[in-house]
Amino acid sequence: MTDLNLADLCDDSGNVVTSKLVDRFYDSGILLFKDPRLKSFVDALSISPDKSSVQHHSLASNNLHPNISPDQLSSLLQEHPLAQQVLTQGLVVGDFNTFKEDVISAFDSVRHDDSGEITTYIPGLSTYDINKWSISFCSVDGQVMALGDYKDTFTLQSVTKPILYGIMCDAVGTDTVHKYVGKEPSGFGFNKIKLGYGDVPHNPLINIGAITVASLVLPQESISERFEFCYSKYKDMASNMAPGGISFNNVVYLSEKHNGHRNYAIGHYLLNKGCIDASSTGRLMEILELYFQLCSIEVDTRTVATMGATLANGGKNVFTGEEVLSRNTVQNMLSLMYSCGMYDYSGEWSFEIGLPAKSGVSGVIMVVLPNLGSLAMWSPPLDHYGNSVRGLGFTRNLLSRFKNDPAHQSVFHPFSSKRATFTGNHVLTTIGMRCPTRELHTVAGRRGLNTARANLAAQDSTDLTAAQSWNYSSGSGLAARGWKLARKLSRAVPRV
């Protein structure tokens, strides 16, 4: 507890003022009264614990004891490591207020961009308001923010594809899945009727590949059992303190079912080529129905950000701690999202942005920042590739705040060799990915990080190499190497 600095939280008598304590949590991005991990902590501070579940913190604060002694707080923190992280500035986004200001500025910069067109080939999506615009963020420590129309719901559409792929890799094995679908960018439109090398779909993130993966879901079970099997995993990924969670949009589902002629053509093509095991036309229709159902799962940006944070956290739900997907599967998901996730814009995205992402024609984009968290964006108008215009503009604007500074240009791209730099009174560190290896979740890892930060501060150099800043274990594969940008955003911390 020696790292605790409570001076700004204490009154003249030396006791901790609980209203200031609450503000510290919210300033850090932790929703104290909504976060299920902190319920017992709040109960211990409450006058009437049975009333501690009040949702709005301005009201819930009225139920707290006005102050608490430092010794009492120290004892509580021993039992609540998340609360301890908040008060010792040990959360993954160290300067959350500055990060939030940057997100708000980038959000506002594209608010009035009225370019793009709303999807019309799925009638259920054509009624969206073109002015809708929302952003949510969730870190691997559960720091959250939401801007704009974040309570408005939409369907996942193609964002369902990497999730379905991950579920089936864990269910039947990655090798089995890739007997039926490849790993390569297709170079064609997402709904192209064409197979790749070996007469299998190019990858699972295009329609022909996702339908193939859907054919592997519990083939001997009923359509309802197959949907429930997948839907339960989606719920496990999305579990958080958001009241809405996930649901199902029957209007969009029926719209896709009645108008998905090209997807029916894809199904028959796959059946004709022997790419799916469908013993009858009826069985083929059930495969397509499952695919339409999973595209019609309804969410808001808070939910999508939580799902993305589950991936950034190596497959463990940030709020429940449940391992929804295995670490190896998440690594494979992120690799494919990096190379194939943004339709025909995927190559440009990986070159310019360098982060795993998946977009959908409802206007949603889920961006995963490994070891840090996830950004979820929703705005219905799309560019000619099928990606949200405002979502792309927001991402470019946010990341340009790091890229346009000459001192940061070589740290911005994921394959830069520079790992850290000084900027005025702040040190920005760029450390390897946590999601497959999770070194930094351990106490030793965090102590090592503090040591690295102290070493950085002791240096006069403004150009530290990877070896000077951190010796990390990166695992294998593209996803396991990490993206420097994720760490660049994650550690804006005061110089020690």
C-alpha positions as CSV (number, residue, x, y, z in Angstrom):
1,M,0.0,0.0,0.0
2,T,3.0,2.3,0.0
3,D,2.1,3.5,-3.5
4,L,-1.2,5.0,-2.2
5,N,-1.4,8.7,-2.4
6,L,-4.5,9.8,-0.7
7,A,-3.7,13.4,0.2
8,D,-6.1,14.9,-2.4
9,L,-8.9,12.6,-1.1
10,C,-8.6,13.5,2.6
11,D,-10.3,16.2,4.7
12,D,-8.6,18.3,7.3
13,S,-8.9,15.5,9.9
14,G,-7.0,13.1,7.6
15,N,-10.0,10.9,6.7
16,V,-10.8,9.9,3.1
17,V,-13.9,11.8,1.7
18,T,-15.9,9.1,-0.1
19,S,-17.4,11.6,-2.6
20,K,-13.8,12.3,-3.7
21,L,-13.1,8.6,-3.7
22,V,-16.0,8.1,-6.1
23,D,-14.8,10.8,-8.4
24,R,-11.4,9.1,-8.6
25,F,-13.0,5.9,-9.9
26,Y,-15.1,7.7,-12.5
27,D,-12.2,9.9,-13.6
28,S,-10.3,6.6,-14.2
29,G,-13.1,5.3,-16.4
30,I,-14.3,2.7,-13.8
31,L,-18.1,2.9,-13.2
32,L,-17.9,2.2,-9.5
33,F,-21.7,1.7,-8.9
34,K,-22.3,-0.3,-12.1
35,D,-19.2,-2.5,-12.2
36,P,-20.1,-6.0,-10.9
37,R,-16.5,-6.5,-9.8
38,L,-16.8,-3.7,-7.2
39,K,-20.2,-4.5,-5.7
40,S,-18.7,-5.8,-2.4
41,F,-16.4,-2.8,-2.3
42,V,-19.3,-0.4,-2.6
43,D,-21.3,-2.4,0.0
44,A,-18.5,-2.0,2.5
45,L,-18.7,1.8,2.0
46,S,-22.5,2.0,2.1
47,I,-24.7,3.0,4.9
48,S,-27.4,0.6,3.6
49,P,-25.7,-2.1,1.4
50,D,-29.1,-3.2,0.0
51,K,-29.4,0.2,-1.7
52,S,-25.9,0.1,-3.2
53,S,-27.1,-1.0,-6.6
54,V,-28.5,2.4,-7.5
55,Q,-27.3,3.0,-11.0
56,H,-26.6,6.7,-11.2
57,H,-23.5,7.5,-9.2
58,S,-24.8,11.0,-8.0
59,L,-27.7,9.2,-6.2
60,A,-25.7,6.1,-5.1
61,S,-23.1,8.4,-3.5
62,N,-25.8,9.6,-1.0
63,N,-25.9,6.1,0.4
64,L,-22.2,6.1,1.3
65,H,-20.6,6.9,4.6
66,P,-19.3,10.5,4.2
67,N,-15.7,9.5,5.1
68,I,-13.5,6.5,5.9
69,S,-10.2,6.3,7.7
70,P,-7.1,5.6,5.6
71,D,-6.6,2.3,7.6
72,Q,-10.1,1.2,6.8
73,L,-9.6,2.0,3.1
74,S,-6.2,0.2,3.1
75,S,-7.8,-2.9,4.6
76,L,-10.6,-2.8,1.9
77,L,-8.1,-2.4,-0.9
78,Q,-6.4,-5.6,0.2
79,E,-9.5,-7.5,-0.7
80,H,-10.3,-5.5,-3.9
81,P,-7.3,-5.4,-6.3
82,L,-9.2,-3.5,-9.0
83,A,-9.9,-0.7,-6.5
84,Q,-6.2,-0.8,-5.5
85,Q,-5.3,-0.4,-9.2
86,V,-7.5,2.7,-9.5
87,L,-5.9,4.4,-6.5
88,T,-2.4,3.5,-7.5
89,Q,-2.8,4.6,-11.1
90,G,-2.2,1.0,-12.2
91,L,-4.9,0.7,-14.8
92,V,-4.0,0.0,-18.4
93,V,-5.0,3.5,-19.6
94,G,-3.0,5.5,-17.1
95,D,-4.3,9.0,-18.1
96,F,-7.9,8.3,-18.9
97,N,-9.1,11.9,-18.9
98,T,-6.5,12.9,-21.6
99,F,-7.4,9.8,-23.6
100,K,-11.1,10.7,-23.3
101,E,-10.5,14.2,-24.4
102,D,-8.8,12.9,-27.6
103,V,-11.6,10.5,-28.3
104,I,-14.2,13.3,-27.8
105,S,-12.3,15.6,-30.2
106,A,-12.0,12.9,-32.8
107,F,-15.7,12.1,-32.3
108,D,-16.7,15.7,-32.9
109,S,-14.4,16.1,-35.9
110,V,-16.6,13.8,-38.0
111,R,-20.0,14.4,-36.5
112,H,-21.2,16.5,-39.4
113,D,-19.7,14.4,-42.2
114,D,-22.9,13.6,-44.2
115,S,-21.2,11.6,-47.0
116,G,-21.9,7.9,-47.6
117,E,-25.0,5.9,-48.3
118,I,-27.1,3.6,-46.1
119,T,-27.4,-0.1,-47.1
120,T,-30.5,-0.8,-49.2
121,Y,-30.0,-4.4,-50.3
122,I,-31.2,-5.5,-46.8
123,P,-34.5,-3.6,-46.4
124,G,-34.4,-4.0,-42.6
125,L,-31.2,-1.8,-42.5
126,S,-32.5,0.9,-44.9
127,T,-34.5,2.7,-42.2
128,Y,-31.6,3.8,-40.1
129,D,-31.2,7.5,-39.4
130,I,-28.2,8.8,-41.3
131,N,-27.4,11.2,-38.4
132,K,-26.9,8.5,-35.8
133,W,-23.3,8.4,-34.5
134,S,-21.9,6.7,-31.5
135,I,-18.6,5.6,-30.0
136,S,-17.8,3.3,-27.1
137,F,-14.5,2.2,-25.6
138,C,-13.8,-0.6,-23.1
139,S,-10.3,-1.4,-21.8
140,V,-9.0,-4.7,-20.6
141,D,-9.3,-3.3,-17.1
142,G,-12.9,-2.4,-17.6
143,Q,-12.4,1.4,-18.1
144,V,-15.3,2.6,-20.3
145,M,-16.7,5.6,-22.1
146,A,-19.6,6.1,-24.4
147,L,-20.4,9.0,-26.7
148,G,-23.3,10.0,-28.9
149,D,-26.2,7.6,-29.6
150,Y,-24.7,4.8,-27.6
151,K,-28.1,3.6,-26.4
152,D,-29.3,3.0,-30.0
153,T,-29.2,-0.6,-31.2
154,F,-28.2,-2.1,-34.5
155,T,-27.3,-5.6,-35.8
156,L,-23.8,-7.1,-35.9
157,Q,-24.0,-8.1,-39.6
158,S,-20.5,-9.1,-40.7
159,V,-19.0,-8.4,-37.2
160,T,-20.6,-11.8,-36.4
161,K,-18.1,-13.5,-38.8
162,P,-14.9,-13.5,-36.7
163,I,-16.9,-14.4,-33.6
164,L,-18.5,-17.4,-35.3
165,Y,-15.1,-18.4,-36.6
166,G,-13.7,-18.3,-33.1
167,I,-16.5,-20.2,-31.6
168,M,-16.1,-23.0,-34.1
169,C,-12.3,-23.1,-33.8
170,D,-12.7,-23.9,-30.1
171,A,-15.6,-26.3,-30.7
172,V,-14.2,-28.5,-33.4
173,G,-10.5,-27.4,-33.7
174,T,-8.7,-24.9,-35.8
175,D,-7.4,-27.5,-38.2
176,T,-10.8,-28.9,-38.8
177,V,-12.3,-25.4,-39.6
178,H,-9.4,-24.8,-42.0
179,K,-10.1,-27.9,-43.9
180,Y,-13.2,-26.1,-45.2
181,V,-12.1,-22.4,-45.3
182,G,-8.8,-20.7,-46.0
183,K,-6.8,-17.9,-44.4
184,E,-6.1,-15.6,-47.3
185,P,-7.6,-12.2,-48.3
186,S,-9.8,-12.8,-51.3
187,G,-9.2,-9.6,-53.4
188,F,-12.9,-9.8,-54.3
189,G,-16.1,-8.3,-52.9
190,F,-17.4,-9.8,-49.6
191,N,-20.3,-11.5,-51.4
192,K,-18.4,-12.8,-54.4
193,I,-19.3,-16.3,-55.4
194,K,-15.8,-17.7,-55.8
195,L,-13.5,-20.2,-54.1
196,G,-9.8,-19.9,-53.4
197,Y,-6.9,-22.2,-53.7
198,G,-7.8,-25.8,-52.8
199,D,-11.4,-25.2,-53.8
200,V,-12.3,-23.7,-50.4
201,P,-13.5,-20.1,-49.5
202,H,-10.6,-17.7,-49.2
203,N,-11.3,-16.9,-45.5
204,P,-14.1,-17.0,-42.9
205,L,-14.7,-13.2,-42.9
206,I,-16.5,-13.1,-46.3
207,N,-20.0,-14.4,-46.9
208,I,-19.0,-17.6,-48.6
209,G,-16.5,-18.4,-45.9
210,A,-18.9,-17.5,-43.0
211,I,-21.7,-19.7,-44.4
212,T,-19.2,-22.5,-44.7
213,V,-18.2,-22.1,-41.0
214,A,-21.9,-21.9,-40.1
215,S,-22.4,-25.4,-41.7
216,L,-20.0,-26.8,-39.0
217,V,-22.2,-25.8,-36.0
218,L,-23.7,-28.9,-34.3
219,P,-24.8,-30.4,-37.6
220,Q,-26.8,-33.2,-35.9
221,E,-28.8,-30.7,-33.7
222,S,-31.9,-28.7,-34.5
223,I,-31.7,-25.2,-35.8
224,S,-32.8,-23.7,-32.5
225,E,-30.1,-25.6,-30.6
226,R,-27.5,-24.5,-33.0
227,F,-28.5,-20.9,-32.6
228,E,-28.6,-21.1,-28.9
229,F,-25.1,-22.7,-28.8
230,C,-23.7,-19.7,-30.6
231,Y,-25.9,-17.1,-29.0
232,S,-24.8,-18.2,-25.5
233,K,-21.1,-17.5,-26.5
234,Y,-22.0,-14.1,-27.8
235,K,-23.7,-13.3,-24.5
236,D,-20.7,-14.5,-22.6
237,M,-18.5,-12.2,-24.6
238,A,-20.8,-9.3,-24.1
239,S,-21.6,-9.6,-20.4
240,N,-21.0,-6.3,-18.7
241,M,-22.9,-3.7,-16.7
242,A,-24.7,-2.3,-19.8
243,P,-28.5,-2.7,-19.2
244,G,-29.2,-3.8,-22.8
245,G,-26.8,-6.6,-23.4
246,I,-27.5,-8.4,-26.7
247,S,-30.8,-9.3,-28.2
248,F,-32.2,-10.5,-31.5
249,N,-33.8,-8.3,-34.3
250,N,-36.4,-10.4,-36.0
251,V,-37.3,-7.7,-38.5
252,V,-33.7,-7.7,-39.9
253,Y,-33.6,-11.5,-39.8
254,L,-36.8,-11.8,-41.8
255,S,-35.5,-9.1,-44.2
256,E,-32.3,-11.0,-44.8
257,K,-34.1,-14.3,-45.1
258,H,-36.6,-13.0,-47.7
259,N,-34.1,-10.9,-49.7
260,G,-30.8,-12.8,-49.3
261,H,-30.9,-14.2,-52.9
262,R,-27.1,-13.9,-53.3
263,N,-26.5,-15.8,-50.1
264,Y,-28.9,-18.5,-51.3
265,A,-26.9,-18.7,-54.5
266,I,-23.7,-18.9,-52.4
267,G,-25.2,-21.8,-50.4
268,H,-26.1,-23.8,-53.5
269,Y,-22.7,-23.1,-55.1
270,L,-21.0,-24.5,-51.9
271,L,-23.3,-27.5,-51.9
272,N,-22.5,-28.1,-55.6
273,K,-18.8,-27.8,-55.0
274,G,-18.9,-30.2,-52.0
275,C,-17.7,-27.5,-49.6
276,I,-20.4,-28.0,-47.1
277,D,-21.9,-31.2,-45.7
278,A,-25.6,-30.7,-46.5
279,S,-27.5,-33.9,-47.2
280,S,-30.6,-32.1,-48.5
281,T,-31.9,-28.7,-49.6
282,G,-33.7,-28.5,-46.3
283,R,-30.4,-28.8,-44.4
284,L,-28.9,-26.1,-46.6
285,M,-31.7,-23.8,-45.8
286,E,-31.1,-24.4,-42.0
287,I,-27.4,-23.4,-42.5
288,L,-28.4,-20.2,-44.2
289,E,-31.0,-19.5,-41.6
290,L,-28.4,-19.8,-38.9
291,Y,-26.1,-17.4,-40.8
292,F,-28.9,-14.9,-41.1
293,Q,-29.8,-15.2,-37.4
294,L,-26.2,-14.6,-36.3
295,C,-26.0,-11.5,-38.5
296,S,-29.2,-10.3,-36.9
297,I,-28.0,-10.3,-33.3
298,E,-28.8,-6.8,-31.9
299,V,-26.3,-4.8,-29.9
300,D,-25.2,-1.2,-29.1
301,T,-21.7,0.2,-29.2
302,R,-21.1,-0.5,-25.4
303,T,-21.8,-4.1,-26.0
304,V,-19.6,-4.3,-29.1
305,A,-16.7,-2.6,-27.2
306,T,-17.1,-5.2,-24.4
307,M,-16.9,-8.0,-27.0
308,G,-13.9,-6.5,-28.5
309,A,-12.3,-6.1,-25.1
310,T,-12.8,-9.8,-24.5
311,L,-10.6,-10.4,-27.6
312,A,-8.1,-7.8,-26.5
313,N,-8.0,-9.6,-23.1
314,G,-7.0,-12.9,-24.7
315,G,-10.6,-14.4,-24.7
316,K,-11.5,-13.6,-21.1
317,N,-14.5,-11.3,-20.4
318,V,-13.2,-8.2,-18.7
319,F,-16.1,-8.0,-16.2
320,T,-16.8,-11.7,-15.4
321,G,-13.3,-13.2,-15.8
322,E,-14.8,-16.1,-17.8
323,E,-12.6,-17.5,-20.5
324,V,-15.1,-17.4,-23.5
325,L,-12.5,-18.2,-26.2
326,S,-9.1,-19.8,-25.9
327,R,-6.0,-17.6,-26.3
328,N,-4.8,-19.4,-29.5
329,T,-8.2,-19.0,-31.1
330,V,-8.2,-15.2,-30.3
331,Q,-4.7,-15.0,-31.8
332,N,-6.1,-16.5,-35.0
333,M,-9.2,-14.3,-35.0
334,L,-7.1,-11.1,-34.7
335,S,-4.7,-12.2,-37.4
336,L,-7.6,-12.7,-39.8
337,M,-9.3,-9.4,-38.7
338,Y,-6.0,-7.6,-39.4
339,S,-5.7,-9.0,-42.9
340,C,-9.3,-9.5,-44.0
341,G,-11.6,-7.6,-41.7
342,M,-12.5,-4.4,-43.6
343,Y,-13.9,-5.8,-46.8
344,D,-11.9,-4.6,-49.9
345,Y,-10.3,-1.8,-47.8
346,S,-8.5,-4.4,-45.6
347,G,-5.1,-3.9,-47.2
348,E,-5.3,-0.1,-46.9
349,W,-6.5,-0.4,-43.3
350,S,-3.7,-2.7,-42.2
351,F,-1.2,-0.4,-44.0
352,E,-2.6,2.8,-42.6
353,I,-4.0,1.8,-39.2
354,G,-2.4,-1.5,-38.4
355,L,-5.0,-2.9,-36.0
356,P,-7.4,-5.9,-36.1
357,A,-10.9,-4.7,-37.0
358,K,-14.2,-5.9,-38.4
359,S,-16.9,-3.8,-40.0
360,G,-20.5,-4.5,-40.9
361,V,-23.0,-3.0,-43.4
362,S,-25.2,-1.8,-40.5
363,G,-22.5,0.8,-40.0
364,V,-20.6,-0.8,-37.1
365,I,-16.8,-1.2,-36.8
366,M,-15.1,-3.1,-34.0
367,V,-11.5,-2.2,-33.5
368,V,-9.4,-4.4,-31.2
369,L,-6.3,-2.9,-29.5
370,P,-4.5,-6.0,-28.2
371,N,-3.6,-5.7,-24.5
372,L,-5.5,-2.4,-24.3
373,G,-9.1,-2.7,-25.2
374,S,-11.6,-2.1,-27.9
375,L,-13.3,0.8,-29.8
376,A,-16.7,0.3,-31.2
377,M,-18.2,2.8,-33.7
378,W,-21.6,2.9,-35.3
379,S,-22.9,5.3,-38.0
380,P,-25.1,3.9,-40.8
381,P,-23.8,5.8,-43.9
382,L,-21.2,3.7,-45.7
383,D,-18.4,4.3,-48.2
384,H,-18.3,2.3,-51.5
385,Y,-16.4,-0.5,-49.7
386,G,-19.2,-1.0,-47.1
387,N,-17.4,0.6,-44.2
388,S,-18.8,3.4,-42.0
389,V,-17.7,6.8,-43.2
390,R,-17.7,8.4,-39.8
391,G,-16.1,5.3,-38.2
392,L,-13.1,5.5,-40.6
393,G,-12.8,9.2,-40.3
394,F,-12.9,9.0,-36.5
395,T,-10.2,6.3,-36.4
396,R,-7.9,8.3,-38.7
397,N,-8.4,11.5,-36.7
398,L,-7.8,9.8,-33.4
399,L,-4.7,8.0,-34.5
400,S,-3.3,11.0,-36.3
401,R,-3.0,12.7,-32.9
402,F,-0.1,10.3,-32.4
403,K,1.1,9.9,-35.9
404,N,1.4,13.6,-36.9
405,D,3.8,14.5,-34.1
406,P,7.2,14.1,-35.6
407,A,8.5,12.5,-32.4
408,H,5.8,9.8,-32.7
409,Q,5.9,9.0,-36.4
410,S,8.2,6.0,-36.2
411,V,6.3,4.6,-33.2
412,F,2.9,4.8,-34.8
413,H,3.1,2.0,-37.2
414,P,2.8,-1.5,-35.7
415,F,6.1,-2.7,-37.2
416,S,8.2,0.2,-36.1
417,S,11.3,-0.7,-34.2
418,K,10.9,2.2,-31.8
419,R,9.1,1.3,-28.5
420,A,9.0,4.4,-26.4
421,T,9.4,8.2,-26.5
422,F,9.3,11.2,-24.3
423,T,6.7,13.9,-24.9
424,G,7.0,16.9,-22.7
425,N,6.0,15.7,-19.2
426,H,4.8,12.3,-20.3
427,V,6.4,9.1,-21.1
428,L,4.6,7.0,-23.7
429,T,5.6,3.4,-23.7
430,T,4.9,0.8,-26.3
431,I,5.0,-2.7,-25.0
432,G,4.2,-6.1,-26.5
433,M,0.8,-7.6,-26.6
434,R,-0.8,-9.0,-23.5
435,C,-3.7,-11.0,-25.0
436,P,-1.9,-14.3,-25.8
437,T,0.7,-14.3,-23.0
438,R,-0.9,-12.0,-20.4
439,E,2.4,-11.3,-18.6
440,L,1.2,-7.9,-17.4
441,H,-1.9,-9.3,-15.6
442,T,0.4,-10.8,-13.0
443,V,1.8,-8.8,-10.0
444,A,5.3,-9.5,-11.3
445,G,4.4,-8.2,-14.7
446,R,3.0,-5.0,-13.3
447,R,6.0,-4.5,-11.1
448,G,8.2,-5.1,-14.1
449,L,6.2,-2.5,-16.0
450,N,6.7,0.0,-13.1
451,T,10.4,-0.7,-13.3
452,A,10.5,-0.2,-17.0
453,R,8.7,3.1,-16.6
454,A,11.1,4.2,-14.0
455,N,14.0,3.2,-16.2
456,L,12.5,5.2,-19.0
457,A,12.2,8.3,-16.9
458,A,15.8,8.0,-15.8
459,Q,17.0,8.1,-19.4
460,D,17.9,11.3,-21.2
461,S,17.4,9.8,-24.6
462,T,14.3,10.5,-26.6
463,D,14.7,7.5,-28.8
464,L,14.7,4.3,-26.8
465,T,14.9,0.9,-28.5
466,A,12.9,-2.1,-27.6
467,A,15.7,-3.6,-25.7
468,Q,16.2,-0.5,-23.6
469,S,12.5,0.0,-22.8
470,W,11.2,-3.6,-22.2
471,N,12.2,-7.1,-22.7
472,Y,8.9,-8.9,-23.4
473,S,7.7,-12.3,-24.4
474,S,5.7,-11.9,-27.6
475,G,4.6,-15.4,-28.4
476,S,4.2,-16.4,-32.0
477,G,2.3,-15.2,-35.0
478,L,1.3,-11.7,-36.2
479,A,-1.2,-11.2,-33.4
480,A,1.2,-12.3,-30.7
481,R,3.8,-9.7,-31.8
482,G,1.6,-6.9,-30.7
483,W,0.7,-3.6,-32.2
484,K,2.8,-0.6,-30.9
485,L,-0.1,1.7,-31.4
486,A,-2.1,-0.2,-28.8
487,R,0.6,0.3,-26.2
488,K,1.2,3.9,-27.5
489,L,-2.4,4.8,-26.6
490,S,-2.3,2.9,-23.4
491,R,0.5,4.5,-21.4
492,A,0.3,8.2,-21.2
493,V,1.7,8.4,-17.7
494,P,3.3,11.2,-15.8
495,R,7.1,11.1,-15.8
496,V,8.2,9.5,-12.5
